[in-house]
Amino acid sequence: MKPFNLERALAGDPVVTRDGQLVQGIHVFSNKLFGIIHDDEEDEEETFIFYWDKKGEWIYDHAEENIDRMKLFMASKKKKLWIAVSKTPDSAGNYETSSYATPERLQHCISDYSQVIEIEIEE
């Protein structure tokens, strides 16, 4: 998770609480943020509206013990990479699309590559 960014949140980038709950529909009203959290535990879906300040700190009414877990963060984004592994330790490469990690392309830049591995990272 990355620190909360109000501009990115209002632009629609995904936002989560510290404990991983997705917060949707972030809007500013009366100098406060509000957002919706869907809770679908025990086969019953409930929708809650919560309020935060513009820094992403939860504005609570009576549950002070939940302040930290309700803090807002920008959700991590997953990204795929293709890693060309070579037989020698000083030669390797990573590629953002699988079309660049083909044997035909790799033989021109990594002559002794042994395989291409697909991985997923969080940004």
QUIFEN-V826777 format. One record per residue. N is the residue number from 1. RES is the residue in three letters. SS is DSSP state (~ for helix, > for strand, _ for the rest). Layout:
n=N res=RES ss=SS
n=N res=RES ss=SS
//
This chain:
n=1 res=MET ss=_
n=2 res=LYS ss=>
n=3 res=PRO ss=>
n=4 res=PHE ss=_
n=5 res=ASN ss=_
n=6 res=LEU ss=~
n=7 res=GLU ss=~
n=8 res=ARG ss=~
n=9 res=ALA ss=~
n=10 res=LEU ss=~
n=11 res=ALA ss=_
n=12 res=GLY ss=_
n=13 res=ASP ss=_
n=14 res=PRO ss=_
n=15 res=VAL ss=>
n=16 res=VAL ss=>
n=17 res=THR ss=>
n=18 res=ARG ss=_
n=19 res=ASP ss=_
n=20 res=GLY ss=_
n=21 res=GLN ss=_
n=22 res=LEU ss=>
n=23 res=VAL ss=>
n=24 res=GLN ss=>
n=25 res=GLY ss=>
n=26 res=ILE ss=>
n=27 res=HIS ss=>
n=28 res=VAL ss=>
n=29 res=PHE ss=>
n=30 res=SER ss=_
n=31 res=ASN ss=_
n=32 res=LYS ss=>
n=33 res=LEU ss=>
n=34 res=PHE ss=>
n=35 res=GLY ss=>
n=36 res=ILE ss=>
n=37 res=ILE ss=>
n=38 res=HIS ss=>
n=39 res=ASP ss=>
n=40 res=ASP ss=_
n=41 res=GLU ss=~
n=42 res=GLU ss=~
n=43 res=ASP ss=~
n=44 res=GLU ss=_
n=45 res=GLU ss=_
n=46 res=GLU ss=>
n=47 res=THR ss=>
n=48 res=PHE ss=>
n=49 res=ILE ss=>
n=50 res=PHE ss=>
n=51 res=TYR ss=>
n=52 res=TRP ss=>
n=53 res=ASP ss=_
n=54 res=LYS ss=_
n=55 res=LYS ss=_
n=56 res=GLY ss=_
n=57 res=GLU ss=_
n=58 res=TRP ss=>
n=59 res=ILE ss=_
n=60 res=TYR ss=_
n=61 res=ASP ss=_
n=62 res=HIS ss=_
n=63 res=ALA ss=_
n=64 res=GLU ss=~
n=65 res=GLU ss=~
n=66 res=ASN ss=~
n=67 res=ILE ss=_
n=68 res=ASP ss=_
n=69 res=ARG ss=_
n=70 res=MET ss=_
n=71 res=LYS ss=_
n=72 res=LEU ss=>
n=73 res=PHE ss=>
n=74 res=MET ss=>
n=75 res=ALA ss=_
n=76 res=SER ss=_
n=77 res=LYS ss=_
n=78 res=LYS ss=>
n=79 res=LYS ss=>
n=80 res=LYS ss=>
n=81 res=LEU ss=>
n=82 res=TRP ss=>
n=83 res=ILE ss=>
n=84 res=ALA ss=>
n=85 res=VAL ss=>
n=86 res=SER ss=>
n=87 res=LYS ss=_
n=88 res=THR ss=_
n=89 res=PRO ss=_
n=90 res=ASP ss=_
n=91 res=SER ss=_
n=92 res=ALA ss=_
n=93 res=GLY ss=>
n=94 res=ASN ss=>
n=95 res=TYR ss=>
n=96 res=GLU ss=_
n=97 res=THR ss=_
n=98 res=SER ss=~
n=99 res=SER ss=~
n=100 res=TYR ss=~
n=101 res=ALA ss=_
n=102 res=THR ss=_
n=103 res=PRO ss=~
n=104 res=GLU ss=~
n=105 res=ARG ss=~
n=106 res=LEU ss=~
n=107 res=GLN ss=~
n=108 res=HIS ss=~
n=109 res=CYS ss=~
n=110 res=ILE ss=_
n=111 res=SER ss=_
n=112 res=ASP ss=_
n=113 res=TYR ss=>
n=114 res=SER ss=>
n=115 res=GLN ss=>
n=116 res=VAL ss=>
n=117 res=ILE ss=>
n=118 res=GLU ss=>
n=119 res=ILE ss=>
n=120 res=GLU ss=>
n=121 res=ILE ss=>
n=122 res=GLU ss=>
n=123 res=GLU ss=_
//
